[in-house]
Amino acid sequence: MTRMRIWIRFVGSGASGMRPKVMEALARVGIEPECSEGPPSGLGVLVFDEVGPMTLEAVRGCRLNASTRVLAVATTEKALGEGACWRLLLEGAADVIAWEGSHDAVAEISARLERWHAVDRIIDSPGVQRRLVGRSPSWLPVLRQIVEVATFTDASVLLLGESGTGKEEVARLIHELDRRPHKGDLVTLDCTTVVPELSGSEFFGHERGAFTGAAGVRDGAFALAHEGTLFLDEVGELSLSLQAQLLRVVQEHSYKRVGSNTWQHADFRLVCATNRELSEEVSQGSFRRDFFHRISSWVCRLPPLRERPEDILPLALHFLRTMRPDVELVLDPRVRDYLLQRNYPGNIRELRQLMGRICKRHVGSGPITVGDIPSDELPSLEGLGEWRDQSFARAVQHALTMGMGLKEIGRSASEMAIRLVLAEEEGNLQRAARRLGVTDRALQLRRAQQDD
């Protein structure tokens, strides 16, 4: 039996009293729990008596590492009363269950940990890393949801997010991870290009002679996506009348070609994307409520790049490797600073276009330098060197809102800085220590404290 290693903590006297029982029960099902007092990393279980300050603080501590995922286990069902489970979720717990009162608590814990472990394994696979780059705290939870829904369900998916946040890449990944044994193709239809007069043919196909110019039988998007995935990009652009026509086929997968009385069937997975706020448009009556609920079995909101600044440099390097696979290019420190301070209203798409322009100007195999930045992209002198911008203020404000104290904010900032620099320097301690202004030994000690 393959054993799964996790961290485990016990908060409260009652929880501590259950330690031998819980540890033994988990070991019997192939889970190897390790008790640790340092910052947790990876999958783990937090056993607690009540949702008090100590428990909430322990859950908050798990957020310091983006890779951490905690299952909160109450010793009794009573401990989860008065909205306690919601407080735990808001503080960062991935799920909450009770030990006593459960039909089989060990089986529930094992099932969740095995699923989470499988999802993280898929995220670390070359296929996912190549398509969706980044592991920032605001992006990793979204990526986990995408992978889980794509791999372990057949749910229709609605992707929301600003233009350029990667909705089409996510749609392609969902199709790739779909585990149907005889999976068909991914069919993409840009709803902004659908001409109202020909929309029926575009979606449903038509019979020969159905209208002027219909010289033969034509398959529409639903037929082409049979046994595959249909991606409706910019679904928010569909007219109300066309939304009404699509209700039956989206729910029952049955339709008629234009000019035919015969029902056709198509087995497809539906993925839709839009940069509009469809829930608001539903309230305003500009988007059909019944159609919205049919396309949104699962809703995924992709964060804009300004909410995931830790991913800017990994994305930039990824684009460089894609554009210049023949040489390993690196970024001069001043170019790194420029990329981190720049705004990206066009999100990932804008960053990719910028790196493409920089790459075309670069000569040789040396570092990308400031001279490679196009002249119209150069920053103004005003505000240069000021790193404590609005995003920094928003991060501190969010921490204060979540109840973090000065000590926690400072510790989190230091740990984040260490992780970012080590990632940029590809694990080289000497270069990382030099950038952080500390000795190699001091950095090693800080890393050891984080890993404990």
ZIFEN-V48214 format. One record per pair of residues at least 24 apart in sequence whose C-alpha atoms are under 10 Angstrom apart, sorted by the first residue. I is the first residue (numbers start at 0). J is the second residue. Records with the same first field share a line. If there is no record, write none. Layout:
# ZIFEN-V48214
I=J  J
This chain:
# ZIFEN-V48214
0=28  29  30
1=28  29  30
2=26  27  28  29  30  31  32
3=28  29  30  31  32  42  109  112  113  116
4=29  30  31  32  33  41  42  43
5=30  31  32  33  34  39  40  41  42  43  44  69  112  116
6=31  32  33  34  35  36  39  40  41  42  43  44  45  67  69
7=31  32  33  34  35  36  39  42  43  44  45  46  69  70
8=32  33  34  35  36  39  43  44  45  46  47  57  71
9=34  35  44  45  46  47  48  54  57  72  74
10=45  46  47  48  49  50  51  53  54  57  73
11=46  47  48  49  50  51  53  54  74
12=47  48
13=46  47  48  49  74  75
14=45  46  47  48  49  72  73  74  75
15=46  47  48  74
17=46  47  74
18=46
21=46  98  104  105
24=104  105  106
25=104  105  106  108  109
26=105
27=105
28=105  106  109
29=109
30=108  109  112  113
35=450  451
36=451
37=447  448  449  450  451
38=62  63  64  67  448  449  450  451
39=63  64  66  67  68  69  449  450  451
40=64  65  66  67  68  69  449  450  451
41=65  66  67  68  69  115  116  119
42=66  67  68  69  70  112  113  115  116  119
43=67  68  69  70  71  112
44=68  69  70  71  72  92  94  95  108  112
45=69  70  71  72  73  92  95
46=70  71  72  73  74  96  97  98
47=71  72  73  74  75  78  97  98
48=72  73  74  75  76  77  78  79
49=73  74  75  76  77  78  79  80  83
50=78  79  80  82  83  84  86  87
51=78  83
54=87
55=86  87  89  90  91  92
56=90  402  403
57=90  91
58=87  88  89  90  91  92  93
59=87  89  90  91  92  401  402  403  407
60=90  91  407  411
61=90  91  92
62=90  91  92  136  411
63=136  407  408  410  411  412  414  415  449
64=135  136  411  414  415  418  449
65=134  135  136  137  138  139  140  415
66=119  134  135  136  139  140
67=91  92  93  136
68=92  93  94  112  115  116  140
69=93  94  95  112
70=94  95  96  108  111  112
71=95  96  97  108
72=96  97  98  99  104  108
73=97  98  99
74=98  99  100
75=99  100  101
76=100  101
89=401
90=401  402
93=140
114=147  151
115=143  147
117=146  147  150
118=142  143  144  145  146  147  148  150  151
119=143  146  147
121=146  147  150  176
122=146  147
126=172  175  176
127=169  172  175  176
128=317
129=317  321
130=165  168  169  171  172  317
131=165  168  169  172  314  317
132=310  311  313  314  315  316  317  318
133=307  308  309  310  311  312  313  314  317
134=307  309  310  313
135=306  307  308  309  310  311  419
136=306  307  308  309  310
137=301  302  303  304  306  307  308  309  310
138=301  302  303  304  306  307  309  310
139=307
141=299  300  301  302
142=169  299  301
144=297  298  299
145=169  170  172  173  176  297  298  299
146=172  173  176  177
147=173  176
148=173  176  177  297
149=173  174  175  176  177  178
150=174  175  176  177  178  179
151=176  177  178
152=177  178
153=177  178  179  267  268  269  296
154=268  269  270  294  295  296  297
155=228  229  249  267  268  269  270  271  293  294  295  296  297  298
156=230  268  269  270  271  272  293  294  295  296  297  298  299
157=230  231  232  234  269  270  271  272  273  291  292  293  294  295  296  297  298  299  300
158=232  233  234  270  271  272  273  274  295  297  298  299  300  301
159=233  271  272  273  274  275  276  277  298  299  300  301  302
160=272  273  274  275  276  299  300  301  302  303
161=273  274  275  276  300  301  302  303  304  344  345  346
162=233  273  274  275  303  344  345  346  347  348  349
163=274  301  303  304  343  344  345  346  347  348  349  350  351
164=274  300  301  302  303  304  345  346  347  348  349
165=301  302  303  346  347  348
166=232  233  270  271  272  273  274  299  300  301
167=230  231  232  270  271  272
169=270  272  299  301
170=228  229  230  231  232  269  270  271  272
171=228  230  270
173=228  268  270
174=227  228  229  230  268  269  270
175=228
177=227  228  268
179=226  227
180=226
181=226  227
182=224  225  226  227  228  267
183=223  224  225  226  227  228  266  267
184=223  224  225  226  227  228  229  267
185=223  224  225  226  227  228  229  230  267  268  269  270
186=220  221  222  223  224  225  227  228  229  230  231  267  269
187=220  223  224  228  229  230  231  232  270  271
188=220  229  230  231  232  233  234  271
189=230  231  232  233  234  236  272
190=230  231  232  233  234  235  236  237  238  271  272  273
191=231  232  233  234  235  236  237
192=233  236
193=236  237
195=237  238  240  241
197=257
198=237  241  244  257
199=241  244  245  255  256  257
200=256  257  258
201=256  257
202=241  244  245  248  254  256  257
203=245  248  253  254  255  256  257  263
204=254  255  256  257  258  259
205=255  256  257  258  259
206=255  256  257  258  259
207=257  258  259
208=257  258
209=256  257  258  259
210=257  258
216=256  257  258
217=256  257
218=256
219=256  257
220=265
221=248  249  252  253  254  263  264  265  266  267  269
222=252  254  256  263  264  265  266  267
223=265  267
224=265  266  267  268  269
225=252  264  265  266  267  268
226=265  266  267  268
227=265  266  267  268  269
228=266  267  268  269  270
229=266  267  268  269  270  271
230=267  268  269  270  271  272
231=269  270  271  272  273
232=270  271  272  273  274
233=271  272  273  274  275
234=270  271  272  273  274  275  277  291  294
235=271  272  273  274  275  276  277  280  285  286  291
236=273  274  275  286
237=286
238=285  286  287
239=284  285  286  287  290
240=287
242=286  287  288  289  290  291
243=287  289  290
244=290
245=290  293
246=287  289  290  291  293  294
247=290  293
249=290  293  294
250=290  292  293  294
269=293  294  295  296
270=294  295  296  297
271=295  298
272=298  299  300
274=300  301
302=346
303=343  344  345  346  347
304=342  343  344  345  346  347  348  349  350
305=339  341  342  343  344  346  347  390
306=390  393  394
308=338  339  340  390
309=339  415  416  418  419
310=339  347  419
311=335  338  339  343  346  347  350
312=336  338  339  350  419  422  423
313=419  422  423
314=347  350  351  354
315=347  350  351  353  354  355
316=354  423
317=351  354
318=350  351  352  353  354  355  358
319=351  354  355  357  358  367
321=355
322=351  354  355  358  359
323=355  358  359  364
325=364
326=363  364  365
327=364  365  366
328=358  361  363  364  365  366  367
329=364  365  366  367  368  423  424
330=365  366  367  368  369  423
331=365  366  367  368  369
332=366  367  368  369  434
333=367  368  369
334=366  367  368  369  370  371  372
335=367  368  369  423
336=384  386
337=369  372  377  378  383  384
339=386
340=378  383  384  385  386  387  388  390
341=376  377  378
413=445
414=445  446  448  449
417=442  445  446  449
418=446
